[in-house]
Amino acid sequence: ALWPVAAMEVHTSKEVNAVNGTNLRLKCTFSSSSPISQHLSVTWNFQPEDLGSHELVLYYLQEPYNLPTGRFKERVTWDGNIERNDVSIMIWNLQPTDNGTFTCQVKNPPDADGVIGEVRLRVVQKVHFSEIHFLAVAIGSACALMIIMVTVVIICRHHRKKAQEKRIEVTGTEL
């Protein structure tokens, strides 16, 4: 027996945090069992946190179509590259009202069914301590520790050399 396999796979981050007023690239990539066709379409939707109705954010069919109205009017641009299986978008000037779930749906006939990518966006007032900050602190601490260790070794060698010179001087005086 053959297991059913989704012909279209869509990949996104599960959750993204971004700072209010900044710009954000929502990345979405796909893989298809069929060659990319002229009829490939991409639909980006948004559902606010209050579970209000879904809103169309951007539609792509041979070229991106921006919306003439809505909360994302003139704030969302296409940032994908179909040849590289990238259907990402850019959101400009993030606002707290942008908190919610974005969905990325790709159809490449005959591959039309598959998982829809979902990204939960949280717009925050300031950046929280993240893994990148932790990594920067760890690397900085390691560098500082290495500098301290090298300095201690140099000082110890200098003192040993001085002590050895003093012994040689005392031995020479005794002779």
N, C-alpha and C positions, 0 to 999 in steps of 0.2 A: 504494500500500500504506500502511496505517496502522501507525504504531509503537505498540507496547503502552505504555500509560501507567498508572502506579500511581494508583489513584483516591484512596488514602489516603496522605497524607504526614505524617510525624511528625518534629518538630524538637527536638533537645536539644543541649546542649554536649557536646563530645567528651570533655573531661577537666575535672575540678574538683578543686582543692585546698582543704582546710578545716582549721582548727585544732582539735585535740583538745578536747572539752568544749564546743564551740560548737554552735549550731544552723545548719542549712543548708536552703535551699529548692532542691530539685532541679526545675528548670524543664523542662517538656515541653509543647509546643504542637502542634497538628495542623491540617491542612486536608483537607477532604473534598469530593469532587465532588457529594455528596448533602447535602440538608438534614439537620441534626442530628435524629436520631430518638430515640424513647423507649428504644430497644434499644441505644443507644450504650454500649459497655463499655470500661473501661480496666483494664489489668493491669500492675502494677508488680512486677517480680521482681528478685532479687539473686543474684549469683554471687560468692562470696568469691574473693580472690586465689589461694588454694590450689586453685582450680578444683573445689571441692567441689560438692555438688548445689545446684541452683537453689532459692531460697526465695521463696515468695510474700510480698510486702511489703504490698500494698494492692490491693483490688479495688473497682471502681466500676461499679454498674449502677443508675441512677436515684438512687443515694446511695452514699457511701463505706462500705465494710465493712472495719473494722479487724480485725486478727488477734488471736485469743485467746491465742496462744502464739508462741514464737519470739524471735529476737534483737531484733526491732523492735517487740515488744509494748509498747504505750503510749509508743513513741518516734517513731511516724510518724503524721502527720495529713494529711488532704486539704487542699490549699491552692490548688485549681484553681477555674475558673469556666467551665463548659461553654459558656455563651453567648458567651464570648470565645475559645473554642477553646483553653483553658488547662486542662491536666490535671496540674498540678504537685503535688508533695508536700513536706511539711516534715519533716526529720529532726531530732529533738531530742537534745542531749547526745551529739555524735559521739564515737566510740571507735575506737581503732586496728583493732578487729575489723570495722569497717564498711568497710575497704579492699576494693574490688572493683568489679564492674560492675553497674550498675542498668540495667534495660531497661524501657522504657515502650511498651506496645502498645495501640493504640486501634483499636476496631472500631465502625463506624457503618453497620450494614446498610442498603443492600446493599454498601457499601464495607467489606470485611472484610480484604482483602489489601493489603499495602503494607510499607513499610520500618518496622522496629521501631527506636525511638530507643534509643541506648546512651550511657550516661554512666559514665566511669571515675572513681571517687572515690578520692582519696588523702587520708587523715587524717594531718596532720603535727603535730609537737609545737609548732612555732612558725612564724610566717609568714616566708617567704623574700622577698628583694627582688623585687618584681614590677613590672609596667608602671605600676601606680598609684603605687608608691613613686617610680619613676623620674620620672613626670610631676610629682609633688609637688616633688621635688628640682629639676627643671628650672624649674618656675614660681617656686619660691622663689628660685632663683639669678638668674633673670631680673629679679625684683622687686628683689633686693639690688643687682644691677648697675645698674638704673635709678636707685635711690636714690643710689648712689655717683656716678653720672654727673651727676645733678642737683646734688648737693653740690659737686662739682668745678666745674661751670659757675658756680654762685653765688659760690664763693670766687674764681674767676678774675675775674668781673665786679666783685666788691668790690675786688680788688687793682687792676684797671684804673681804676676810679673814683677810688681813693685816689691813684694815680699821676697821673691827669689833674688832680685837684684840686691836687696838689703842683706840677705844671707851671704851672697857672693862677696859683697863689700866687707862684711864682718869677717868672713873666712880669709880674705885677702889681707886684712889688717892684722890678723893673728899671725899670719905667715911672716 
